[in-house]
């Protein structure tokens, strides 16, 4: 049945009969839409938070970052490279097809092969060497090396059906709705790219039923428009509450705010590995003979130029704090006891002169517009800070999908984004380890950063089962990255949602995911 026909049929069911008055619909104003409905296409928060309504992993990470059983009920470590997985019985995909053990191997084989992906889920399956089926409910996973993060990794890829989605599903088939068939608590009704995603409760789901009969995500990238939609009663909940509107919602008794210290941090990624870079020039606009960002002193000057505390206070009004490293405050094995990253414009100018750029140079910094709160304003603040130390900086803010496609194509000299993780080693392996598609290292390493002082201890940490030793190795890799200024940490974000007090209660998510699964009706 065509997607629109399915939608019409479902709408007729939902609206028919005396029970219609009891139907509960949750309407959410969301900042960033998914780039596709293929759950393996782009490993990013905005995609995963939408698609995890329809698809499920073996385990799921809750709003507190703790792992919970999903399609798998348990994982047991038999030895350093052997794990036993117990599967949940009686699970079916939305079309009635049973979930079977063979679907796991099918899914994991597909993960590294999705074409044109801005960031694959390859790191989550990189160590798996074999999947053996002992019986319909028992799977043995063998790894080619010890993997202390396997439990966490198995929560990443959504499980597909080899019968429904095989043999060669395309991203366009998912996004059209043809293959948007999962085991999740909601079914797809309609998706209009960049406009809305409509879901209906999966009445045959294995878990207790969700409280919402229908969920509508409206994609509203402009902060003011999102806030206005909530004030007008057009939506029940919004994410990324505009900083300037927080106080107004706090004063208005009709609304409730839901806040949490997140695992999300904003950083700048400089192009430090090439001899020439596309968006740097001298003060007259002429190409430079060498790439200034390849000089560690210049990268340190950029870091010293940033007034992190002032930005957190003035631009974010308490919804952010200065970042001191490339790991969130709650992340496991982050570097302990670090002082704040210094703000020292005089030292920045001295380092530029020492590196041969006494008169500075021109730079364009790229970043998203509509990816996290005040991202475009943060770009402007960073540009002003760099300009004050002699680096004349322009800003180009882009829609997130465009930004990440171009960044993946290595088109920028310096760009801004964010990362979220509960483990300090995870952003190291995902963002800054030398890119290696075979091993799954560096899928987000869009600037092709490479540093043996980071790679060596990080590789060992990723294969060390002893937690104390792994922590020491993670610290070693993180310290090398911090000293080299391979990335420039800027801010830790505090996640904030606002909702209609009489309609919805929301459990805020440390990963900054906006999900109907975290929302409950207020009776």
Secondary structure as UniProt FT lines:
FT   HELIX           3..15
FT   HELIX           18..22
FT   STRAND          25..30
FT   TURN            39..41
FT   HELIX           45..51
FT   TURN            52..54
FT   STRAND          59..61
FT   TURN            63..64
FT   STRAND          67..69
FT   STRAND          72..79
FT   TURN            80..81
FT   STRAND          82..87
FT   TURN            89..90
FT   TURN            94..95
FT   HELIX           102..111
FT   TURN            112..113
FT   TURN            115..116
FT   HELIX           122..125
FT   TURN            126..127
FT   STRAND          128..135
FT   TURN            136..137
FT   STRAND          138..143
FT   TURN            148..149
FT   HELIX           150..153
FT   TURN            154..156
FT   HELIX           162..165
FT   HELIX           171..175
FT   TURN            176..179
FT   STRAND          186..192
FT   TURN            193..195
FT   STRAND          196..201
FT   TURN            203..204
FT   STRAND          214..219
FT   HELIX           223..231
FT   TURN            232..233
FT   STRAND          237..238
FT   HELIX           243..245
FT   HELIX           246..251
FT   TURN            253..254
FT   STRAND          255..270
FT   TURN            278..279
FT   STRAND          280..281
FT   TURN            283..284
FT   HELIX           292..294
FT   HELIX           296..305
FT   HELIX           308..310
FT   HELIX           311..315
FT   TURN            316..318
FT   STRAND          320..322
FT   TURN            329..330
FT   HELIX           345..354
FT   TURN            355..356
FT   TURN            358..359
FT   STRAND          361..368
FT   TURN            373..374
FT   HELIX           375..388
FT   TURN            389..390
FT   STRAND          391..398
FT   HELIX           400..408
FT   TURN            409..410
FT   STRAND          414..420
FT   HELIX           424..427
FT   HELIX           428..432
FT   TURN            437..440
FT   TURN            442..444
FT   TURN            446..447
FT   HELIX           452..461
FT   TURN            462..463
FT   HELIX           467..484
FT   STRAND          488..500
FT   TURN            501..503
FT   STRAND          504..506
FT   TURN            510..511
FT   HELIX           516..518
FT   STRAND          519..521
//
